[in-house]
Each structure stands twice: as structure tokens, then as C-alpha cells.
Amino acid sequence: MKSEIVAVGSEMLTPFRQDTNSLYLTEKFNEIGVSVNFKTIVGDRRKDLVGVIRAALGRTDIVAIIGGLGPTEDDLTREAVAEALSLTLRRDATQVAALHARAATWRISMPANNLKQAEVLEGATILPNPNGSAPGQWLDIVFSGYRKIVLLVPGPPNECRPMIDAECLPRLRATLPVRHIAKRTLRAAMIPESQADKLLAPIYTEYEDVETTILAHAGDIQLTLLCSKKNLDTAQQRVDELAGRMEEALEEWLYSSEGESLEQIVLYYLGLRQATLAVAESCTGGMIAQRITSVPGSSRSFIGGAIVYSNELKTAFADVPAELIEQHGAVSEEVAKALAVGIRKRTGATMGLGVTGIAGPTGATEEKPVGLVYIAVSDPQKTECTERTFKGDRARVREWATQQALDLIRRRLR
């Protein structure tokens, strides 16, 4: 079954608000074997909304419309659906009474415009909303000769998501043919997206019944495999077979077969080795520590560290000799190694990580350009340093440096 999610609200067409309900609904739809083929955001304009609804009905089986069910003039979802489907709206007496009762609990007289929320589409089933004043609606109709299901749910997440769980999903399960979606997420670090696809495309294109998507961000490749079948075991077998072949092709780039983050994997390996880690961060300014400590239970393996932005603190907190900084510069292989060794010894950690670089946009020289980063990893056996030059603005350089640092720790621990 194919579906489309229509998020209604002009505020989501500005830089200040974004649609998050559709992410939740996509997950829930996938769990019952419904694929989301389109997502549309449309402003509070009736003509535009009518056009979007008609287009959605023409290309999918299920249309979920989120938002636009409030009492104000720009809440037009009910009216737009009625126009798109040539249906009438009726005022439901039970809903009118419920609105008055709700207003009474607030000890106010109900504004007349609230009655909009009691308008129900011809043939619709009312979906109760215990968390708000706008009920949802369920339509099971024939459109252009085909059966369609239309869901109207309120926009506020605290109303939308409980209604999806309590009202929409049980009805869909009872209505739709049994279908199961199997899913796997593989993740790889620091491999270019083009190289990953060159390795993997000859493999995943053989599996026409498995949908493969590749998402790349700041040194992280996320590969999602989806397969829909009547039988979950059959779907899972296909996904697992493809995943196994992709894992072999990715070799050392692969760090997760079940969607875990890189910081989770680093902590897993630290725990497995009964090792601890401390960090001395300069250009990343605590981003590595932040990622690690975002994982619950990280304190078992992560001791802590220091943000050693100034040369003085490199010396004070990580015992980097001042003459070493003067001789080679703060951004150098020698200083990165000294940071890693110094923070390891100062904290008593099994491993030390040192990062120093030029995030930009200032501070560069001809010999040391913006994006130059040195990352060192130290344990009692050896200390190694990697030099990288990352392209992009300050934020991108810092993100890539953080990802590279975590991946170097992972590789050392493997």
C-alpha cells in the first residue's frame, strides 16, 4: 500500500518551524507494511490544499493530512477535503456539546469560531481527541474508481501522535491486507558517498524487491534497506542477505550493521576491551566529548578530558611542552601527539585522543590552510597521528574532524 503525508501549515514553509509529525507517522506506517511514497508541505491556502489533496488521491492509496483542524480562519483542512471530494460538511451535535463542555472546564464562554471544529465530513468517522479540542476524521471512500483512505489528524504533536496510535493504526490494521516491512540500517565512516555507491550499486541493484537508500552526512554513510512482503520472515531474509553482501564489500569502512551511532560503537569497543578514554580537544571545542557523553552509560569508559583551546591550557592541562608549541606551532603533528599522550597520562586513561586544527575562517597560513586538522590516538604501546584537510566552513570542518577522530579510535580498538 502506498501513502502520502500532507503536512498543513504556512509556518512550516518558513525557516522557523519544521514538520516532525511526518517522521513519526512514516515509522508507524512502515511497521504495518505501508510505504510512504510522498510527503508534501502546503500552506494555509484553500486552493493549494485542494490541489494537493486531489494529486495525493490520484497517486496513493492512503492520504494522511496533518494539521489545519483548528478554529481559526486559516484552518481549512476540512473545507479543502470537502471540496476535493465533493462532500458536504455537517455540524455534529455531539462534538458541539463536547466543545461547550471543554470550554466550561476553563470557566470561559466558548468563542463562536470554535464551532468549526464540530464540522464533520459526509461519511466520515470521528476520531476522538482527548488531548485537544479538534477531533480527527477517517474517510474510507471511492475516488476515480479506486478505494482510498483519508485521515485527518490535528497538527500539535501531543494531539497528533496519540491519535495516530490509538485511532488510526488499529483501523488501518483491521482494514489493510497483511503486509510486513523488514528493515536494516548499515553505517560506514569516512568513505566518500561516490565510492560507497561504486562498491555497493552492483550488489543492491540485483535486489529489485529491496529498496536501498544512501544518506551521507559529515563523514557518515547510512544505508537503509527496506523489503515489504506478506511474510515477515521472507522479507527479513531478503534484507539480511543483501546486508551481508554489502557488509563484505564495505570491509573496514563499516562500523554498524544495526544502525548504531559511531559513538555507541566506540563505547562498545572500549567496554569490550575494558579500556578507558580521555580527550584533549582544541579545534573541535568539546564536540567529541559531547557525542560520547550523549550515550547513556558512557561514564563506564569515558573519563573526560579538556578543551585546550589556548596554548597555555595545552601546557597546563595536557603537559604539552611550551617549547614544542613554539617550535612546531599549535597545529602540528607533534602537538597533536603530545596532547594525546599528555591527557592519557594526566587522567590515567587507557587511551588518549588529541585534536588540533584550523577550523577557520581565519588563522590560516600558506603552509597551514583552513581545514587542516591533526588527530592523534595514544595508548601505552604506540601513538599515531593522522593529518587531514577538510573542505568547507567552520562548522563543517569541526563536524568532519569529530567524525574522523571517533573513527580513528574505533579502528584502533578493532
ZIPE-V527071 format. One record per residue. N is the residue number from 1. RES is the residue in one small letter. PSI is psi in radians with two decimals (none if undefined). Layout:
N & RES & PSI
N & RES & PSI
//
This chain:
1 & m & 2.34
2 & k & 2.54
3 & s & 2.84
4 & e & 2.40
5 & i & 2.21
6 & v & 1.96
7 & a & 2.16
8 & v & 2.25
9 & g & 2.09
10 & s & -0.45
11 & e & -0.44
12 & m & -0.02
13 & l & 0.23
14 & t & 2.99
15 & p & -0.01
16 & f & -0.33
17 & r & 2.62
18 & q & 2.74
19 & d & 2.06
20 & t & -0.37
21 & n & -0.60
22 & s & -0.51
23 & l & -0.75
24 & y & -0.81
25 & l & -0.63
26 & t & -0.79
27 & e & -0.78
28 & k & -0.70
29 & f & -0.78
30 & n & -0.60
31 & e & -0.46
32 & i & 0.29
33 & g & 0.29
34 & v & 2.17
35 & s & 2.54
36 & v & 1.95
37 & n & -0.43
38 & f & 2.54
39 & k & 2.29
40 & t & 2.37
41 & i & 2.23
42 & v & 2.48
43 & g & 3.11
44 & d & 1.07
45 & r & 2.11
46 & r & -0.78
47 & k & -0.77
48 & d & -0.72
49 & l & -0.72
50 & v & -0.78
51 & g & -0.73
52 & v & -0.74
53 & i & -0.78
54 & r & -0.71
55 & a & -0.74
56 & a & -0.74
57 & l & -0.50
58 & g & -0.24
59 & r & -0.10
60 & t & 2.96
61 & d & -0.56
62 & i & 2.26
63 & v & 2.05
64 & a & 2.04
65 & i & 2.08
66 & i & 2.14
67 & g & 3.01
68 & g & 0.41
69 & l & 0.17
70 & g & -2.94
71 & p & -0.04
72 & t & 2.99
73 & e & -0.53
74 & d & 0.12
75 & d & 1.74
76 & l & 0.21
77 & t & -0.82
78 & r & -0.84
79 & e & -0.67
80 & a & -0.71
81 & v & -0.72
82 & a & -0.76
83 & e & -0.74
84 & a & -0.56
85 & l & 0.04
86 & s & 0.80
87 & l & 2.77
88 & t & 2.76
89 & l & 2.40
90 & r & 2.63
91 & r & 2.06
92 & d & 2.13
93 & a & -0.65
94 & t & -0.70
95 & q & -0.62
96 & v & -0.79
97 & a & -0.68
98 & a & -0.65
99 & l & -0.74
100 & h & -0.73
101 & a & -0.69
102 & r & -0.74
103 & a & -0.62
104 & a & -0.60
105 & t & -0.41
106 & w & -0.01
107 & r & 0.77
108 & i & 2.78
109 & s & 2.39
110 & m & 2.17
111 & p & 2.50
112 & a & -0.55
113 & n & -0.25
114 & n & -0.37
115 & l & -0.33
116 & k & -0.59
117 & q & -0.13
118 & a & 0.04
119 & e & 2.19
120 & v & 2.38
121 & l & 2.52
122 & e & 2.17
123 & g & 0.02
124 & a & 2.63
125 & t & 2.27
126 & i & 2.32
127 & l & 2.01
128 & p & 2.57
129 & n & 1.52
130 & p & -0.19
131 & n & 0.07
132 & g & -3.10
133 & s & -0.28
134 & a & 1.98
135 & p & 2.74
136 & g & 3.06
137 & q & 2.56
138 & w & 2.21
139 & l & 2.24
140 & d & 1.80
141 & i & 3.02
142 & v & 2.21
143 & f & 2.10
144 & s & 0.64
145 & g & 0.03
146 & y & 2.57
147 & r & 2.32
148 & k & 2.58
149 & i & 2.24
150 & v & 2.22
151 & l & 2.31
152 & l & 2.05
153 & v & 2.61
154 & p & 2.79
155 & g & -0.68
156 & p & 2.23
157 & p & -0.62
158 & n & -0.20
159 & e & -0.70
160 & c & -0.92
161 & r & -0.74
162 & p & -0.61
163 & m & -0.69
164 & i & -0.81
165 & d & -0.80
166 & a & -0.53
167 & e & -0.78
168 & c & -0.88
169 & l & -0.76
170 & p & -0.67
171 & r & -0.69
172 & l & -0.73
173 & r & -0.66
174 & a & -0.34
175 & t & -0.68
176 & l & 2.70
177 & p & 2.61
178 & v & 2.23
179 & r & 2.45
180 & h & 2.48
181 & i & 2.12
182 & a & 2.53
183 & k & 2.45
184 & r & 2.54
185 & t & 2.10
186 & l & 2.57
187 & r & 2.43
188 & a & 2.62
189 & a & 2.40
190 & m & 0.43
191 & i & 2.28
192 & p & 2.51
193 & e & -0.73
194 & s & -0.68
195 & q & -0.70
196 & a & -0.77
197 & d & -0.60
198 & k & -0.68
199 & l & -0.65
200 & l & -0.50
201 & a & -0.75
202 & p & -0.37
203 & i & -0.97
204 & y & -0.36
205 & t & -0.27
206 & e & -0.35
207 & y & 1.45
208 & e & -0.37
209 & d & 0.02
210 & v & 2.15
211 & e & 2.16
212 & t & 2.19
213 & t & 2.53
214 & i & 2.18
215 & l & 2.17
216 & a & 2.38
217 & h & 2.09
218 & a & 0.98
219 & g & 0.20
220 & d & 2.23
221 & i & 2.18
222 & q & 2.12
223 & l & 2.07
224 & t & 2.24
225 & l & 2.19
226 & l & 2.37
227 & c & 2.24
228 & s & 2.18
229 & k & 2.87
230 & k & -0.51
231 & n & 2.19
232 & l & -0.69
233 & d & -0.69
234 & t & -0.77
235 & a & -0.75
236 & q & -0.64
237 & q & -0.73
238 & r & -0.76
239 & v & -0.78
240 & d & -0.64
241 & e & -0.81
242 & l & -0.76
243 & a & -0.72
244 & g & -0.72
245 & r & -0.64
246 & m & -0.63
247 & e & -0.74
248 & e & -0.69
249 & a & -0.61
250 & l & -0.43
251 & e & -2.17
252 & e & -0.23
253 & w & -0.56
254 & l & 2.31
255 & y & -0.26
256 & s & 2.37
257 & s & -0.05
258 & e & 0.37
259 & g & 0.10
260 & e & 2.67
261 & s & 2.84
262 & l & -0.67
263 & e & -0.58
264 & q & -0.73
265 & i & -0.72
266 & v & -0.81
267 & l & -0.60
268 & y & -0.82
269 & y & -0.68
270 & l & -0.78
271 & g & -0.71
272 & l & -0.65
273 & r & -0.03
274 & q & 0.74
275 & a & 2.82
276 & t & 2.78
277 & l & 2.47
278 & a & 2.65
279 & v & 2.56
280 & a & 1.86
281 & e & 2.31
282 & s & -1.43
283 & c & -0.43
284 & t & -0.20
285 & g & 0.59
286 & g & 0.01
287 & m & -0.59
288 & i & -0.82
289 & a & -0.67
290 & q & -0.77
291 & r & -0.74
292 & i & -0.81
293 & t & -0.11
294 & s & -0.23
295 & v & 2.16
296 & p & 2.42
297 & g & 0.11
298 & s & -0.38
299 & s & -0.30
300 & r & -0.47
301 & s & -0.38
302 & f & 2.00
303 & i & -0.74
304 & g & -2.58
305 & g & -2.69
306 & a & 2.55
307 & i & 1.84
308 & v & 1.23
309 & y & -0.70
310 & s & 2.77
311 & n & -0.63
312 & e & -0.70
313 & l & -0.46
314 & k & -0.67
315 & t & -0.78
316 & a & -0.70
317 & f & -0.44
318 & a & 0.20
319 & d & 0.55
320 & v & 2.12
321 & p & 2.34
322 & a & -0.62
323 & e & -0.48
324 & l & -0.72
325 & i & -0.75
326 & e & -0.66
327 & q & -0.75
328 & h & -0.25
329 & g & 2.65
330 & a & -0.57
331 & v & 1.63
332 & s & 2.80
333 & e & -0.72
334 & e & -0.75
335 & v & -0.68
336 & a & -0.77
337 & k & -0.73
338 & a & -0.64
339 & l & -0.82
340 & a & -0.78
341 & v & -0.78
342 & g & -0.79
343 & i & -0.55
344 & r & -0.81
345 & k & -0.68
346 & r & -0.60
347 & t & -0.27
348 & g & 0.29
349 & a & 2.76
350 & t & -0.67
351 & m & 2.56
352 & g & 2.53
353 & l & 2.29
354 & g & 2.31
355 & v & 2.25
356 & t & 2.46
357 & g & -3.08
358 & i & 1.77
359 & a & -0.35
360 & g & -3.11
361 & p & -0.15
362 & t & 3.08
363 & g & -0.04
364 & a & 2.79
365 & t & 3.09
366 & e & -0.64
367 & e & -0.49
368 & k & 1.62
369 & p & 2.91
370 & v & 2.36
371 & g & -0.18
372 & l & 2.20
373 & v & 2.39
374 & y & 2.27
375 & i & 2.11
376 & a & 2.47
377 & v & 2.29
378 & s & 2.37
379 & d & 3.10
380 & p & -0.37
381 & q & -0.73
382 & k & 2.79
383 & t & 2.15
384 & e & 2.64
385 & c & 2.46
386 & t & 2.32
387 & e & 2.24
388 & r & 2.64
389 & t & 1.94
390 & f & 2.39
391 & k & 2.66
392 & g & -3.03
393 & d & -3.11
394 & r & -0.80
395 & a & -0.71
396 & r & -0.72
397 & v & -0.77
398 & r & -0.70
399 & e & -0.83
400 & w & -0.67
401 & a & -0.69
402 & t & -0.80
403 & q & -0.76
404 & q & -0.71
405 & a & -0.81
406 & l & -0.65
407 & d & -0.62
408 & l & -0.68
409 & i & -0.79
410 & r & -0.85
411 & r & -0.67
412 & r & -0.74
413 & l & -0.54
414 & r & none
//
